[in-house]
Amino acid sequence: MTDQAPEPLAGRTFTDRTVRAARFIGCDLSGVVVRGSDVAGMEIDSPWLIESNGTLTVNGVDVVPFVDAELNRRFPGRALRTAEDPDALKAAWHALETTWAATLERAAALPAGTVDATVDGEWSLAQTLRHLVMATDTWLGKAVLARDHPYHPAGLPNDGGGSDAYDGSEFSVDSPAYTEVLAARADRQAMVRTYLATVTATELAEPRRNPHSPQGVETVLSCLRTILEEEWEHHRYAVRDLDTLANATAKP
């Protein structure tokens, strides 16, 4: 039953069991050890693994550095997400805008409705863009610029209804038209571009409150890097799902 507490599984050993084709969503699998088991076809997507300096060991080899290098190869400009100075940040944002422009052009060439289609319950492209509007408003508008009302109504929170970082009432109840989403997205991209045009190294070191945990302290630089991380991770998701949708369309 949904109102019962989940069965505690931490620290247990499972022998000769099958979870073939199972899906683990939002689960804590840290420290899990797999021995002598068939993992053919296993797919892992953990956006925090690389940035948290974690490890993922396969047959005695930590594969995280290889994954990071391959993602940088697949997505030119991604390596700039660790920029530390104003000029590097400008270059990083330019790379993102160029990359997203190409992805949106690709989406526009696919059948009508593609931007609102979902894959395996993930966000659609339109929802992803709305979420990035919200992320920009959280980390630049709220955290860095300290605006009283930073949120665009077209933005999409993580949980669809609000959290400690924002008042859910600021967001539109209805899903906006895709043209409205694109306009909001372009406006927030321009907001980042404008800010980076004049930011100084001194300003990058200034402290700011973490928008999700006001008692926590960030720097302007760490807030901007969070935006870069959000952008690249969600771009990766968007490309992945567009590939799936395009392949489905191409099948006879």
C-alpha positions in Angstrom: 0.0 0.0 0.0 1.2 3.5 -0.8 0.7 4.8 2.8 3.1 2.2 4.3 6.7 2.9 5.0 9.1 1.4 2.4 10.8 -1.9 3.3 14.3 -1.1 4.7 16.8 -2.7 2.3 20.0 -0.9 3.3 22.9 -3.2 4.2 21.1 -6.4 3.1 22.6 -9.1 0.9 20.6 -10.5 -2.0 21.7 -13.8 -3.5 20.3 -15.5 -6.6 17.5 -12.9 -7.0 16.4 -11.2 -10.2 15.5 -7.6 -10.7 15.7 -7.9 -14.5 14.3 -4.8 -16.3 13.5 -3.1 -12.9 13.7 0.7 -12.7 15.2 2.5 -9.8 14.0 6.2 -9.6 15.2 8.5 -6.9 16.7 5.7 -4.9 19.8 5.7 -2.8 22.2 3.1 -4.3 25.4 4.6 -2.9 27.8 2.0 -1.8 26.0 -0.8 -3.5 28.2 -3.8 -4.3 27.4 -6.1 -7.2 29.4 -9.4 -7.5 29.1 -12.2 -10.0 25.9 -10.8 -11.4 24.6 -10.3 -14.9 24.5 -6.6 -15.6 24.3 -6.7 -19.4 22.2 -3.8 -20.6 22.2 -2.0 -17.3 21.8 1.7 -17.8 22.8 4.2 -15.1 22.1 8.0 -15.2 23.3 9.9 -12.2 23.8 13.6 -12.8 25.5 14.1 -9.4 28.2 11.4 -9.7 30.8 13.5 -11.5 30.3 16.7 -9.7 30.3 15.1 -6.3 33.7 13.5 -7.0 32.1 10.1 -6.5 33.4 6.8 -7.9 31.7 4.2 -10.0 33.9 1.1 -10.1 33.5 -1.5 -12.8 35.7 -4.6 -12.6 38.2 -2.7 -10.5 38.2 0.4 -12.7 36.8 3.8 -11.7 34.9 4.7 -14.9 33.8 8.3 -13.8 36.8 10.0 -15.5 36.1 8.2 -18.7 32.5 9.1 -18.6 33.3 12.7 -18.0 35.8 12.8 -20.9 33.3 11.2 -23.2 30.6 13.6 -22.3 33.0 16.5 -23.0 33.7 14.9 -26.4 30.1 14.5 -27.3 29.1 18.0 -26.1 31.7 20.6 -27.2 31.8 23.4 -24.6 30.7 21.2 -21.7 34.2 21.3 -20.2 33.8 25.0 -19.8 31.3 24.5 -17.0 34.1 24.7 -14.5 35.0 28.2 -15.6 36.6 30.4 -12.9 37.0 33.9 -14.3 34.7 36.4 -16.2 36.1 35.7 -19.7 35.8 31.9 -19.3 32.3 32.2 -18.0 31.3 34.3 -21.0 32.8 31.6 -23.3 31.0 28.9 -21.3 27.6 30.7 -21.7 28.2 31.4 -25.4 28.9 27.7 -25.9 25.6 26.8 -24.2 23.5 29.2 -26.1 25.0 27.9 -29.4 24.4 24.3 -28.4 20.8 24.9 -27.3 20.0 26.9 -30.5 21.1 23.9 -32.6 19.0 21.5 -30.4 15.9 23.7 -30.7 16.4 24.0 -34.4 16.5 20.2 -34.6 13.3 19.9 -32.5 11.5 22.3 -34.7 12.2 20.1 -37.7 10.6 17.0 -36.1 6.9 16.3 -36.3 4.4 18.6 -34.6 3.9 17.8 -30.9 7.5 16.5 -30.4 8.3 19.4 -28.0 5.5 18.2 -25.7 6.2 14.5 -26.0 7.6 12.6 -23.0 9.9 9.6 -22.9 9.7 7.1 -20.0 7.9 9.7 -17.8 10.7 12.3 -18.1 10.0 15.9 -18.8 9.2 17.0 -22.4 11.5 19.4 -24.1 9.0 22.2 -23.4 9.0 21.3 -19.7 12.8 21.1 -19.6 13.0 24.7 -21.0 10.5 25.8 -18.4 12.6 24.2 -15.7 15.7 26.0 -16.9 13.8 29.3 -16.7 13.1 28.5 -13.1 16.7 27.4 -12.4 18.0 30.7 -13.8 15.6 32.6 -11.7 16.6 30.7 -8.6 20.4 30.9 -8.9 20.7 34.3 -10.7 17.5 36.2 -10.0 17.1 35.1 -6.4 20.5 34.1 -5.2 22.9 36.5 -7.0 20.7 39.5 -7.8 18.5 39.1 -4.6 15.3 40.1 -6.4 12.1 40.0 -4.3 10.1 38.4 -7.1 12.5 36.6 -9.3 10.3 34.0 -10.9 8.8 34.0 -14.3 5.3 32.4 -14.3 6.3 30.1 -17.2 9.0 28.4 -15.0 8.6 24.9 -13.8 9.7 23.9 -10.3 11.3 20.5 -9.6 8.2 19.1 -8.0 5.6 21.1 -10.0 4.4 22.9 -6.9 7.0 24.8 -5.1 9.7 24.2 -2.4 11.6 26.2 0.2 13.4 28.0 -2.6 10.2 29.5 -4.1 6.6 30.2 -3.6 4.6 27.8 -5.9 1.9 30.5 -6.4 4.4 32.4 -8.6 4.1 29.9 -11.3 1.4 29.4 -13.9 -1.2 26.8 -13.0 -1.7 26.0 -16.7 1.0 24.9 -19.1 2.0 27.9 -21.2 2.1 27.7 -25.0 5.4 26.7 -26.5 5.8 30.1 -28.0 5.5 31.6 -24.5 8.1 29.1 -23.2 10.6 30.1 -25.9 10.1 33.8 -25.1 10.6 33.2 -21.4 13.7 31.1 -22.1 15.2 33.7 -24.4 14.6 36.4 -21.8 16.4 34.4 -19.1 19.3 33.5 -21.4 19.7 37.2 -22.2 19.6 37.9 -18.4 22.6 35.6 -17.9 24.4 37.0 -20.9 23.9 40.6 -19.7 25.1 39.8 -16.2 28.2 38.0 -17.4 29.0 41.0 -19.7 30.0 43.2 -16.8 30.8 40.8 -13.9 34.2 41.2 -12.3 36.5 38.7 -10.6 35.9 40.5 -7.3 32.1 40.1 -7.7 32.5 36.4 -8.4 34.0 35.9 -5.0 31.2 37.7 -3.2 29.1 35.6 -0.8 25.4 34.8 -1.4 22.7 32.9 0.4 22.0 29.4 -0.9 18.4 29.8 -2.3 17.4 26.3 -1.0 19.2 26.6 2.4 19.4 30.3 3.4 21.8 29.4 6.2 24.2 28.1 3.7 26.7 30.4 1.9 27.6 30.3 -1.7 29.7 32.6 -3.9 28.5 34.3 -7.0 30.8 32.0 -8.9 29.3 28.8 -7.4 25.8 30.1 -8.2 26.7 30.7 -11.8 28.4 27.3 -12.0 25.2 25.7 -10.8 23.4 27.3 -13.7 26.0 25.9 -16.1 25.6 22.4 -14.5 21.8 22.6 -14.8 22.1 23.6 -18.4 24.4 20.9 -19.5 22.6 18.1 -17.6 19.2 19.0 -19.0 20.6 19.5 -22.5 22.0 15.9 -22.3 18.5 14.7 -21.2 16.9 16.7 -24.0 19.2 15.3 -26.7 18.8 11.7 -25.4 15.0 12.0 -25.6 15.0 13.7 -28.9 17.0 10.8 -30.3 14.4 8.4 -29.0 11.5 10.4 -30.4 13.3 10.8 -33.8 14.1 7.1 -34.0 10.4 6.3 -33.3 9.3 8.6 -36.0 11.7 7.1 -38.5 10.4 3.6 -38.0 8.0 2.4 -40.7 
